[in-house]
Each structure stands twice: as structure tokens, then as C-alpha cells.
């Protein structure tokens, strides 16, 4: 899978209980996130068993999530960026708790002839596993007026993949993906509104001895760019998607057996209007596993 890095299983000579302390102390017991409900972590959690029913959601909000026995997910565990809504850019994820996980915001679209607004950066980021940065997507052009340039993350010299045990970049928390740019605009007759950019994805950090993600989603995706609109003969470009964030998983379950969808994809670009170009997708972030088997 592109953008995914898997660290090998532990050597066969190690104890069968090697690494179990990484999965927490189970002090929060068993818990079920029922269908259509959302659990937003208010502190680092240490469950014995955690079950997320279909349409249930867990939002880590900058905290680590530990499950000493089994994490069963038929819903979603995500720190996704915010989608743009037409010309309104997706709001940035703020820095939160131990992980940080701040992302770049998407910028608002424009309604006068001109070049789109550039996406916002995210600080203290990491290269993804393809050696590229999780930039925000560019806004779409409208005739001679270009879309804005997607946000560019600030690079650290520590890779997320090497920091799963201690998910910090030195004394600072890691950042998520950068924000998408807004589209360009050319007003002729009538009106036009270019699409706003999506915001970057944040960070999911999960340590669970056993993971059953069949039918579930674990993600730190960038937000979608907004669609442009027009009247008369004007044209406008779509907004760029936000850059993908970071997903780190420590488990004893082989990564090929975890199942479901695990993703740090860039957000999709928004549609252009009346011949304006679509925004481009944000660049993917990182999905990393350390397997203790």
C-alpha cells in the first residue's frame, strides 16, 4: 500500500508477552461506542476492550488511545481534516494535548476576478513514507487566473515512523497535513465564487494488542476542497484538498489481518464551475505500523 510502512514482527526468541506494556494498563475497563454516537477523548485512555459499533465514531483529539486486549471497530476512529463548504475553507485542526496534531487550514474562496488564496501551512511535520511532504492541494484555475498554491508543511528532522514509541518531535508535538488553497475566479457577467480549500488531517495513535477493523475505518485524511459556483458567463476554480495526516498503530495483530480501511489520504479537490478547473487533491500523509508478533 502506497505511503505505508510496516516494521517487522519481533524475533521469535522473545517472550510471548513482549511489548504488552505498550498497550496500556486497562484502567478504563471495557467500553462500547454505540451506533450513531461519538466518543471524543478528554484524556489518554487505557481500555481493556474497546468496541465501536457501525456508525459509531471515536475522535482522539490529540490523545493516545491504548487497548490492552481487543479493539473491535465497525465504525470510525479518525482525526480527519475539515471539508470546505463551497467557498468557505475548512478550519484548521488546533494543537491538542500530547500529540499536538495541529493541521493547516484551508483558505476561503474569492468572488472577484483574481488568483486564489494560498493554503495555510502546518508546523513541525514529517515526510511521509514516499519521501514527500503532505502538502495541501492547489486551487483550480479560472481562465487566466490561477488557483492558489497549497500549503507547505514545515519539516522536522525526525520521521513519524521512527517515533511511534515516543510520538513527539524532540520537545514539540507533531503537526498534521497542510491546508488546501482556494480556486481562481474570473467574473464576466453574473457572479462567481471559487471553492475554498480543505484543512489538513491530524494524528491517530493507537496501541492495541489485538485489532479487528473489519468494516471499520481508521483515518487521518485531509478535508475535501469546496465546489465553485457561478451565474451568467463567469467561471471559477474548485478548492484544493487538505494534506493527509499521520496514523500510527502498535499491535500484535499482523497488519494484513487487521482489515477494514486505514488511511491518511489527501482530501479530494472541489469541482470547478462553468469551465473553471477542479482543485487538486492534497498529498497523502503516513500510515505506519509496528507489529509485535
C-alpha positions as a Markdown table, in Angstrom:
| # | Residue | x | y | z |
|---|---|---|---|---|
| 1 | Unk | 0.0 | 0.0 | 0.0 |
| 2 | Unk | 1.5 | 3.4 | -1.0 |
| 3 | Unk | 2.5 | 5.6 | 1.8 |
| 4 | Unk | 2.5 | 2.7 | 4.3 |
| 5 | Unk | 5.4 | 1.4 | 6.4 |
| 6 | Unk | 5.4 | -1.8 | 8.4 |
| 7 | Unk | 8.1 | -2.6 | 10.9 |
| 8 | Unk | 8.8 | -6.4 | 11.1 |
| 9 | Unk | 7.5 | -8.6 | 13.8 |
| 10 | Unk | 9.5 | -9.3 | 16.9 |
| 11 | Unk | 12.1 | -12.0 | 16.7 |
| 12 | Unk | 10.8 | -15.5 | 17.6 |
| 13 | Unk | 13.1 | -15.8 | 20.6 |
| 14 | Unk | 11.3 | -13.0 | 22.5 |
| 15 | Unk | 8.8 | -13.6 | 25.2 |
| 16 | Unk | 5.2 | -14.1 | 24.2 |
| 17 | Unk | 4.3 | -11.1 | 26.4 |
| 18 | Unk | 7.0 | -8.8 | 24.9 |
| 19 | Unk | 5.6 | -5.3 | 24.3 |
| 20 | Unk | 2.3 | -5.8 | 26.2 |
| 21 | Unk | 3.1 | -2.8 | 28.5 |
| 22 | Unk | 2.7 | -0.6 | 25.4 |
| 23 | Unk | -1.0 | -1.4 | 25.2 |
| 24 | Unk | -1.8 | 0.4 | 28.5 |
| 25 | Unk | -3.0 | -0.8 | 31.9 |
| 26 | Unk | -6.7 | -1.4 | 31.2 |
| 27 | Unk | -7.8 | 1.0 | 34.0 |
| 28 | Unk | -10.7 | 2.3 | 31.9 |
| 29 | Unk | -12.1 | -1.2 | 31.6 |
| 30 | Unk | -14.4 | -2.3 | 28.8 |
| 31 | Unk | -16.3 | 0.3 | 26.7 |
| 32 | Unk | -18.7 | 0.3 | 23.7 |
| 33 | Unk | -19.3 | 3.2 | 21.4 |
| 34 | Unk | -22.8 | 2.6 | 20.3 |
| 35 | Unk | -24.2 | 3.2 | 16.9 |
| 36 | Unk | -24.6 | 6.9 | 15.8 |
| 37 | Unk | -22.7 | 8.2 | 18.9 |
| 38 | Unk | -19.3 | 9.9 | 19.2 |
| 39 | Unk | -16.7 | 9.4 | 21.8 |
| 40 | Unk | -14.2 | 12.3 | 22.0 |
| 41 | Unk | -11.2 | 11.6 | 24.2 |
| 42 | Unk | -10.7 | 14.1 | 27.0 |
| 43 | Unk | -7.5 | 12.4 | 28.2 |
| 44 | Unk | -5.3 | 9.5 | 27.3 |
| 45 | Unk | -7.5 | 6.3 | 27.5 |
| 46 | Unk | -6.4 | 2.8 | 28.7 |
| 47 | Unk | -9.3 | 0.4 | 27.9 |
| 48 | Unk | -9.3 | -3.4 | 28.4 |
| 49 | Unk | -11.6 | -3.9 | 25.4 |
| 50 | Unk | -13.0 | -1.2 | 23.2 |
| 51 | Unk | -15.8 | -1.8 | 20.7 |
| 52 | Unk | -17.0 | 0.7 | 18.2 |
| 53 | Unk | -20.3 | -0.2 | 16.6 |
| 54 | Unk | -21.2 | 0.6 | 13.0 |
| 55 | Unk | -21.8 | 4.4 | 12.6 |
| 56 | Unk | -20.1 | 5.0 | 15.9 |
| 57 | Unk | -17.1 | 7.4 | 16.0 |
| 58 | Unk | -14.1 | 7.9 | 18.1 |
| 59 | Unk | -12.2 | 11.2 | 17.9 |
| 60 | Unk | -8.8 | 11.1 | 19.6 |
| 61 | Unk | -8.5 | 14.9 | 19.9 |
| 62 | Unk | -4.7 | 14.8 | 20.4 |
| 63 | Unk | -4.6 | 11.9 | 22.9 |
| 64 | Unk | -3.1 | 8.4 | 22.6 |
| 65 | Unk | -5.5 | 5.5 | 22.7 |
| 66 | Unk | -4.4 | 2.2 | 24.4 |
| 67 | Unk | -6.4 | -1.1 | 24.4 |
| 68 | Unk | -4.7 | -3.9 | 26.4 |
| 69 | Unk | -6.8 | -6.7 | 24.9 |
| 70 | Unk | -9.0 | -6.2 | 21.8 |
| 71 | Unk | -10.1 | -3.1 | 19.7 |
| 72 | Unk | -13.1 | -4.1 | 17.6 |
| 73 | Unk | -14.1 | -1.3 | 15.1 |
| 74 | Unk | -17.0 | -1.4 | 12.8 |
| 75 | Unk | -17.3 | 2.4 | 12.8 |
| 76 | Unk | -14.6 | 5.1 | 12.6 |
| 77 | Unk | -11.6 | 6.2 | 14.6 |
| 78 | Unk | -10.5 | 9.4 | 12.9 |
| 79 | Unk | -8.7 | 12.7 | 13.2 |
| 80 | Unk | -9.7 | 13.9 | 9.7 |
| 81 | Unk | -9.4 | 17.4 | 8.5 |
| 82 | Unk | -12.4 | 19.6 | 7.9 |
| 83 | Unk | -14.1 | 19.8 | 4.5 |
| 84 | Unk | -14.6 | 23.1 | 2.8 |
| 85 | Unk | -18.2 | 24.2 | 2.3 |
| 86 | Unk | -18.5 | 25.8 | -1.2 |
| 87 | Unk | -16.3 | 28.9 | -0.8 |
| 88 | Unk | -15.7 | 28.6 | 2.9 |
| 89 | Unk | -12.4 | 26.9 | 3.7 |
| 90 | Unk | -12.2 | 24.1 | 6.1 |
| 91 | Unk | -11.0 | 25.2 | 9.5 |
| 92 | Unk | -7.6 | 24.0 | 10.8 |
| 93 | Unk | -7.3 | 21.4 | 13.5 |
| 94 | Unk | -5.9 | 23.1 | 16.5 |
| 95 | Unk | -2.9 | 21.8 | 18.5 |
| 96 | Unk | -4.3 | 19.4 | 21.1 |
| 97 | Unk | -2.7 | 17.7 | 24.1 |
| 98 | Unk | 0.3 | 15.3 | 24.0 |
| 99 | Unk | 0.2 | 14.5 | 20.3 |
| 100 | Unk | -0.3 | 18.1 | 19.1 |
| 101 | Unk | -1.9 | 17.2 | 15.8 |
| 102 | Unk | -2.4 | 20.8 | 14.6 |
| 103 | Unk | -3.1 | 21.0 | 10.8 |
| 104 | Unk | -3.1 | 23.8 | 8.2 |
| 105 | Unk | -6.4 | 25.4 | 7.4 |
| 106 | Unk | -8.0 | 25.7 | 4.0 |
| 107 | Unk | -8.4 | 29.2 | 2.7 |
| 108 | Unk | -11.7 | 30.9 | 1.7 |
| 109 | Unk | -12.6 | 31.2 | -2.0 |
| 110 | Unk | -12.9 | 34.5 | -3.8 |
| 111 | Unk | -15.8 | 36.3 | -5.6 |
| 112 | Unk | -13.8 | 38.8 | -7.7 |
| 113 | Unk | -11.5 | 38.2 | -10.7 |
| 114 | Unk | -8.1 | 37.1 | -9.4 |
| 115 | Unk | -5.8 | 34.4 | -8.3 |
| 116 | Unk | -7.0 | 32.2 | -5.4 |
| 117 | Unk | -5.7 | 32.3 | -1.9 |
| 118 | Unk | -2.8 | 30.1 | -0.9 |
| 119 | Unk | -3.4 | 27.3 | 1.6 |
| 120 | Unk | -2.1 | 27.5 | 5.2 |
| 121 | Unk | 1.0 | 25.7 | 6.4 |
| 122 | Unk | 1.3 | 23.2 | 9.3 |
| 123 | Unk | 4.3 | 23.3 | 11.6 |
| 124 | Unk | 6.7 | 20.6 | 12.7 |
| 125 | Unk | 5.6 | 18.0 | 10.2 |
| 126 | Unk | 7.2 | 14.8 | 8.9 |
| 127 | Unk | 7.9 | 13.5 | 5.4 |
| 128 | Unk | 5.6 | 10.7 | 4.5 |
| 129 | Unk | 6.8 | 7.2 | 3.7 |
| 130 | Unk | 7.2 | 8.1 | 0.0 |
| 131 | Unk | 9.6 | 10.8 | 1.0 |
| 132 | Unk | 7.3 | 13.7 | 0.1 |
| 133 | Unk | 5.5 | 16.2 | 2.3 |
| 134 | Unk | 1.7 | 16.2 | 2.9 |
| 135 | Unk | 1.1 | 19.5 | 1.1 |
| 136 | Unk | -2.3 | 20.9 | 0.6 |
| 137 | Unk | -3.7 | 20.8 | -2.9 |
| 138 | Unk | -3.6 | 23.7 | -5.3 |
| 139 | Unk | -6.8 | 25.6 | -6.2 |
| 140 | Unk | -8.2 | 25.2 | -9.7 |
| 141 | Unk | -7.6 | 27.9 | -12.3 |
| 142 | Unk | -10.4 | 30.0 | -13.8 |
| 143 | Unk | -9.4 | 31.1 | -17.3 |
| 144 | Unk | -6.2 | 33.2 | -17.0 |
| 145 | Unk | -6.5 | 33.4 | -13.2 |
| 146 | Unk | -4.7 | 30.6 | -11.4 |
| 147 | Unk | -5.8 | 28.9 | -8.3 |
| 148 | Unk | -3.8 | 29.5 | -5.1 |
| 149 | Unk | -0.9 | 27.3 | -4.1 |
| 150 | Unk | -1.5 | 24.6 | -1.5 |
| 151 | Unk | 0.0 | 25.0 | 2.0 |
| 152 | Unk | 3.6 | 23.7 | 2.6 |
| 153 | Unk | 4.4 | 21.9 | 5.9 |
| 154 | Unk | 7.4 | 22.9 | 8.0 |
| 155 | Unk | 9.7 | 19.9 | 8.0 |
| 156 | Unk | 11.3 | 18.3 | 11.1 |
| 157 | Unk | 14.4 | 16.1 | 11.1 |
| 158 | Unk | 12.5 | 13.3 | 12.9 |
| 159 | Unk | 10.3 | 10.9 | 10.9 |
| 160 | Unk | 7.0 | 9.9 | 12.4 |
| 161 | Unk | 7.8 | 6.3 | 11.6 |
| 162 | Unk | 10.8 | 6.4 | 13.9 |
| 163 | Unk | 8.8 | 8.0 | 16.8 |
| 164 | Unk | 5.9 | 5.7 | 17.4 |
| 165 | Unk | 7.1 | 4.7 | 20.8 |
| 166 | Unk | 7.5 | 8.4 | 21.8 |
| 167 | Unk | 5.4 | 10.3 | 19.2 |
| 168 | Unk | 6.9 | 13.7 | 19.6 |
| 169 | Unk | 9.5 | 15.5 | 17.5 |
| 170 | Unk | 12.0 | 16.4 | 20.2 |
| 171 | Unk | 10.2 | 18.6 | 22.7 |
| 172 | Unk | 7.5 | 19.6 | 20.2 |
| 173 | Unk | 4.4 | 17.8 | 19.1 |
| 174 | Unk | 3.9 | 16.6 | 15.6 |
| 175 | Unk | 1.7 | 18.5 | 13.1 |
| 176 | Unk | -0.7 | 17.2 | 10.6 |
| 177 | Unk | -1.2 | 18.0 | 6.9 |
| 178 | Unk | -1.2 | 21.4 | 5.3 |
| 179 | Unk | -4.3 | 23.2 | 4.1 |
| 180 | Unk | -5.7 | 23.4 | 0.6 |
| 181 | Unk | -5.8 | 26.6 | -1.5 |
| 182 | Unk | -8.8 | 28.3 | -3.0 |
| 183 | Unk | -9.6 | 28.4 | -6.7 |
| 184 | Unk | -9.1 | 31.3 | -9.0 |
| 185 | Unk | -12.0 | 33.4 | -10.3 |
| 186 | Unk | -12.9 | 35.3 | -13.5 |
| 187 | Unk | -16.1 | 37.4 | -13.3 |
| 188 | Unk | -17.5 | 38.3 | -16.7 |
| 189 | Unk | -21.3 | 38.7 | -16.3 |
| 190 | Unk | -23.2 | 37.5 | -13.3 |
| 191 | Unk | -21.2 | 36.2 | -10.4 |
| 192 | Unk | -18.7 | 33.6 | -9.4 |
| 193 | Unk | -17.4 | 32.1 | -6.2 |
| 194 | Unk | -14.3 | 29.9 | -6.2 |
| 195 | Unk | -14.1 | 26.8 | -3.9 |
| 196 | Unk | -12.4 | 27.0 | -0.5 |
| 197 | Unk | -9.6 | 24.7 | 0.5 |
| 198 | Unk | -9.9 | 21.7 | 2.8 |
| 199 | Unk | -7.9 | 21.5 | 6.0 |
| 200 | Unk | -5.1 | 19.0 | 6.7 |
| 201 | Unk | -5.6 | 15.8 | 8.6 |
| 202 | Unk | -4.4 | 15.3 | 12.2 |
| 203 | Unk | -3.0 | 12.4 | 14.1 |
| 204 | Unk | -4.3 | 9.0 | 15.2 |
| 205 | Unk | -2.1 | 7.0 | 17.6 |
| 206 | Unk | -3.4 | 3.5 | 18.6 |
| 207 | Unk | -1.8 | 0.8 | 20.6 |
| 208 | Unk | -4.0 | -2.3 | 20.8 |
| 209 | Unk | -2.8 | -5.9 | 21.4 |
| 210 | Unk | -5.5 | -7.3 | 19.0 |
| 211 | Unk | -7.2 | -5.2 | 16.3 |
| 212 | Unk | -10.3 | -6.3 | 14.4 |
| 213 | Unk | -11.1 | -3.5 | 12.0 |
| 214 | Unk | -13.4 | -5.5 | 9.7 |
| 215 | Unk | -15.9 | -3.0 | 8.2 |
| 216 | Unk | -14.2 | -0.1 | 10.1 |
| 217 | Unk | -12.2 | 2.9 | 9.2 |
| 218 | Unk | -9.1 | 4.3 | 11.0 |
| 219 | Unk | -8.0 | 7.6 | 9.3 |
| 220 | Unk | -6.3 | 11.0 | 9.4 |
| 221 | Unk | -7.4 | 12.2 | 6.0 |
| 222 | Unk | -7.3 | 15.7 | 4.6 |
| 223 | Unk | -10.5 | 17.6 | 4.2 |
| 224 | Unk | -12.2 | 17.9 | 0.8 |
| 225 | Unk | -11.9 | 21.1 | -1.3 |
| 226 | Unk | -15.1 | 23.1 | -1.9 |
| 227 | Unk | -17.0 | 23.2 | -5.2 |
| 228 | Unk | -17.1 | 26.5 | -7.1 |
| 229 | Unk | -20.4 | 28.2 | -8.2 |
| 230 | Unk | -21.3 | 30.8 | -10.9 |
| 231 | Unk | -24.1 | 32.6 | -12.7 |
| 232 | Unk | -24.1 | 34.2 | -16.1 |
| 233 | Unk | -20.8 | 33.7 | -18.0 |
| 234 | Unk | -18.4 | 33.9 | -15.1 |
| 235 | Unk | -16.1 | 31.0 | -14.2 |
| 236 | Unk | -14.4 | 29.8 | -11.0 |
| 237 | Unk | -12.0 | 27.1 | -9.9 |
| 238 | Unk | -12.5 | 24.5 | -7.2 |
| 239 | Unk | -10.7 | 24.4 | -3.9 |
| 240 | Unk | -7.7 | 22.2 | -3.2 |
| 241 | Unk | -7.9 | 19.3 | -0.7 |
| 242 | Unk | -6.1 | 19.2 | 2.6 |
| 243 | Unk | -2.9 | 17.2 | 3.1 |
| 244 | Unk | -3.1 | 13.8 | 4.8 |
| 245 | Unk | -2.2 | 13.4 | 8.5 |
| 246 | Unk | -0.5 | 10.7 | 10.4 |
| 247 | Unk | -1.7 | 7.2 | 11.6 |
| 248 | Unk | 0.5 | 5.1 | 13.9 |
| 249 | Unk | -0.5 | 1.7 | 15.1 |
| 250 | Unk | 1.3 | -0.6 | 17.6 |
| 251 | Unk | -0.2 | -4.1 | 17.8 |
| 252 | Unk | 0.4 | -7.9 | 17.9 |
| 253 | Unk | -2.1 | -8.4 | 15.0 |
| 254 | Unk | -0.4 | -9.0 | 11.6 |
| 255 | Unk | -1.1 | -5.9 | 9.5 |
| 256 | Unk | -2.6 | -8.0 | 6.7 |
| 257 | Unk | -5.2 | -9.3 | 9.3 |
| 258 | Unk | -6.3 | -6.0 | 10.7 |
| 259 | Unk | -8.9 | -5.5 | 8.0 |
| 260 | Unk | -11.1 | -2.5 | 7.1 |
| 261 | Unk | -9.7 | 0.8 | 5.8 |
| 262 | Unk | -6.7 | 2.5 | 7.3 |
| 263 | Unk | -5.8 | 5.8 | 5.6 |
| 264 | Unk | -4.0 | 9.1 | 5.7 |
| 265 | Unk | -5.1 | 10.2 | 2.3 |
| 266 | Unk | -5.1 | 13.8 | 1.0 |
| 267 | Unk | -8.5 | 15.3 | 0.6 |
| 268 | Unk | -10.1 | 15.5 | -2.9 |
| 269 | Unk | -10.2 | 18.7 | -4.8 |
| 270 | Unk | -13.5 | 20.5 | -5.3 |
| 271 | Unk | -15.2 | 20.9 | -8.7 |
| 272 | Unk | -14.8 | 24.0 | -10.9 |
| 273 | Unk | -17.7 | 25.9 | -12.3 |
| 274 | Unk | -18.5 | 26.8 | -16.0 |
| 275 | Unk | -15.1 | 25.7 | -17.3 |
| 276 | Unk | -13.1 | 26.5 | -14.2 |
| 277 | Unk | -10.7 | 23.8 | -13.3 |
| 278 | Unk | -11.1 | 21.4 | -10.4 |
| 279 | Unk | -8.8 | 21.8 | -7.4 |
| 280 | Unk | -6.1 | 19.3 | -6.9 |
| 281 | Unk | -6.1 | 16.6 | -4.2 |
| 282 | Unk | -3.9 | 17.1 | -1.1 |
| 283 | Unk | -0.8 | 14.9 | -0.8 |
| 284 | Unk | -1.1 | 11.8 | 1.4 |
| 285 | Unk | 0.3 | 11.6 | 4.9 |
| 286 | Unk | 1.7 | 8.5 | 6.6 |
| 287 | Unk | 0.3 | 5.2 | 7.8 |
| 288 | Unk | 2.8 | 3.3 | 10.0 |
| 289 | Unk | 2.7 | 0.0 | 11.9 |
| 290 | Unk | 4.9 | -1.6 | 14.5 |
| 291 | Unk | 3.9 | -5.3 | 14.8 |
| 292 | Unk | 4.8 | -7.4 | 17.9 |
| 293 | Unk | 4.1 | -10.9 | 16.9 |
